[in-house]
Amino acid sequence: MKNRIKSVMAKAFGVPKDQITEQSNQDTIESWDSIHHMHLIVFLEREFDITIPDEMVGKMISFKLIETVIQKCHESA
């Protein structure tokens, strides 16, 4: 799952995949703004075939939080 998340984040933020680490967050990725954040959400929903609840979208500000939300979405599906 981690590699898939890294690939999606790289695509959403227009950076090389090797720049995405488990410590990546909105402060370490220069291109992470509100527009790119929404691209990230859409790409994650497509990649993992999930629907991310609206209340979780704004909380997904780091690799670790993204991973946690995806896991919770899979558990509730």
Backbone hydrogen bonds, N-H to C=O, Kabsch-Sander energy under -0.5 kcal/mol:
donor,donor_aa,acceptor,acceptor_aa,energy
5,I,1,M,-2.5
6,K,2,K,-2.5
7,S,3,N,-2.3
8,V,4,R,-2.3
9,M,5,I,-2.9
10,A,6,K,-2.5
11,K,7,S,-2.2
12,A,8,V,-2.9
13,F,9,M,-2.4
14,G,10,A,-1.0
15,V,10,A,-1.7
19,Q,16,P,-2.2
20,I,17,K,-1.7
21,T,19,Q,-0.6
24,S,21,T,-1.5
26,Q,61,I,-2.1
28,T,25,N,-1.0
29,I,25,N,-1.3
30,E,28,T,-0.7
32,W,29,I,-1.9
33,D,31,S,-1.3
37,H,33,D,-2.3
38,M,34,S,-1.7
39,H,35,I,-1.9
40,L,36,H,-2.5
41,I,37,H,-2.1
42,V,38,M,-2.2
43,F,39,H,-2.9
44,L,40,L,-2.7
45,E,41,I,-2.5
46,R,42,V,-2.1
47,E,43,F,-2.8
48,F,44,L,-2.6
49,D,45,E,-0.8
50,I,45,E,-1.5
52,I,50,I,-0.5
56,M,53,P,-2.1
57,V,53,P,-1.1
57,V,54,D,-0.6
58,G,54,D,-0.7
59,K,56,M,-1.0
60,M,56,M,-0.7
60,M,57,V,-1.1
61,I,59,K,-1.9
63,F,24,S,-2.8
66,I,62,S,-2.5
67,E,63,F,-2.6
68,T,64,K,-2.1
69,V,65,L,-2.4
70,I,66,I,-2.4
71,Q,67,E,-2.2
72,K,68,T,-2.2
73,C,69,V,-2.5
74,H,70,I,-2.2
75,E,71,Q,-2.2
76,S,72,K,-1.9
77,A,73,C,-0.7
77,A,74,H,-0.5
